[in-house]
Structure formats: C-alpha cells, structure tokens
Amino acid sequence: MSEKLPVLSARDLMRVLKKYGYEFDRQSGSHIILRQIVSPYRRATIPNHKELATGTLRDILRQTGLTIEDLRTAL
C-alpha cells in the first residue's frame, strides 16, 4: 500500500524543492518552472494552485526523483 501524501500548495512545494537545490527558472501562465542548480540538472513544472492534486504531486515527485519520505522530512 502506498504512503499517503500530504496536502501541499504550490508555494509549500517550492519551499521544499528549494531545500533540494531547485530554484525558480521562469513562469508560463500559471505554471512555475524550477530547475535544479546542481547535477543532474532536472526541471520541475508546478501548477500555481492553492492545493495540488495528489496525482500532480506524485508526478512532480517522480520528475524530481524525490520520495514521499524525502518530502515529509523537508516539511
């Protein structure tokens, strides 16, 4: 059984990703694009919503290579 994801806003998730070496790159409409400043130089696209859907949050974690446990420790 998979772990339950916390409910996060885009701002909360950006704060977490900043701890893992991501920084603001640009914004296109309501989508914020972050880039990792150290290797492996990944990008993550986050919709600027007050509450991210669980599927969207899972996909962002997959893009960044983070686990739910990493997310919880950074909160």
N, C-alpha and C positions, 0 to 999 in steps of 0.2 A: 504494500500500500504506500502511495506517495505521501510525502510530507505536505502539510497544509501551508500554503503561502500566506504571508502577512498582507494586509491591505495597505497599499502604499500609493501616494500621489507621485506625480512626475518629479516634483521638487525633492521629495524624500529619496526617491531612487537616484536622482542626480547627486545628491549628497553622499549616498553610499558609494556610487561609482567613482566619485572623486577620490575616495579613500583607496581605490584600487588603480589609480593612475589615469583616470579619464578626465578630459577637460572639454569644455564647450568648443565646438568647431563652428557650427552655423545653425541657422533655423530656417526651415522651409515651411511656411504656413504654420500649422500647429504642431509640427514635428521638429523636435530638437535632436540634432546630430552631435554625438560626443565622439571623441577619438581618444585612443589610448596613446599616451606620450612615451611609453617605453615598449620594447618588444613584447608581444607580437603585433603591435600597432593595429588593433581591432577598432571597428566602428560600431556604435550602437545607436539606433534610432528610437527615440522615446516620444510617444504622443503626449502633448502637454495637457493632461487631464487631471482632475482633482482626485480621481480614483482609477487606477489601472485595472483592467480586466485580468483575471488570473491567467488566461491563455496568452495574453500580451506580455505579462510579466515573465511567464515561463519562457517565451520566445526571446525576450531580451536577455534573460539569464543564459540561454543557450548561445546567443550571439557573443556574449562577453566571456563565456567559459566559467562562470561562477555557479556555485551550488546554492541551494536554499540555506544550507548551514552557513556558508560564507555571508549570505545576505543577512541572516539573523545576528551573526557576531558583529557585523558592521553597524547594525542599528543600535 
